[in-house]
């Protein structure tokens, strides 16, 4: 383990939960920033207007 000496200073029962909490907070803040700063995420999450792709009518007539 690269940081084995760190566990002599920080107990694993404290360090591991703090690390997991930091990752969770960082992930939540990134997702919150995406939701607040973009327009398409809000529309997507709220079930915005659905766009249906259709083939042109000419393509069916040519065959």
C-alpha positions in Angstrom: 0.0 0.0 0.0 1.4 3.4 -1.0 0.1 5.4 1.9 0.5 2.8 4.6 2.2 5.3 7.0 -0.9 7.5 6.9 -2.9 4.9 8.9 -0.4 5.4 11.8 -1.7 9.0 12.1 -5.3 8.5 11.0 -7.3 5.6 12.4 -9.0 3.6 9.6 -12.3 3.7 11.5 -12.2 7.5 11.0 -10.3 7.9 7.7 -12.4 5.5 5.6 -15.8 7.1 6.4 -14.3 10.6 5.9 -13.0 9.5 2.5 -16.3 8.0 1.5 -18.2 11.0 2.7 -15.9 13.3 0.7 -16.5 11.3 -2.5 -20.3 11.4 -1.9 -20.3 15.2 -1.4 -18.1 15.8 -4.4 -20.4 13.6 -6.6 -23.5 15.3 -5.3 -22.1 18.8 -5.9 -21.2 17.9 -9.5 -24.7 16.6 -10.2 -26.2 19.6 -8.6 -24.0 21.9 -10.7 -25.1 20.1 -13.8 -28.8 20.4 -12.9 -28.6 24.1 -12.0 -26.4 25.3 -14.9 -27.9 23.5 -17.9 -31.3 23.7 -19.5 -31.5 20.3 -21.1 -31.0 18.3 -17.9 -34.0 20.0 -16.3 -36.2 19.2 -19.4 -34.9 15.7 -19.5 -35.6 15.0 -15.8 -39.0 16.6 -16.0 -40.0 14.7 -19.1 -39.8 17.6 -21.6 -41.1 17.6 -25.1 -40.4 14.3 -26.8 -39.1 14.6 -30.4 -40.1 11.7 -32.7 -37.9 11.1 -35.6 -39.8 10.2 -38.8 -38.6 9.2 -42.2 -39.6 11.4 -45.1 -42.5 10.2 -47.2 -40.5 10.3 -50.4 -38.2 7.5 -49.2 -41.1 5.0 -49.0 -42.5 6.0 -52.4 -39.1 5.5 -54.3 -39.0 1.8 -53.5 
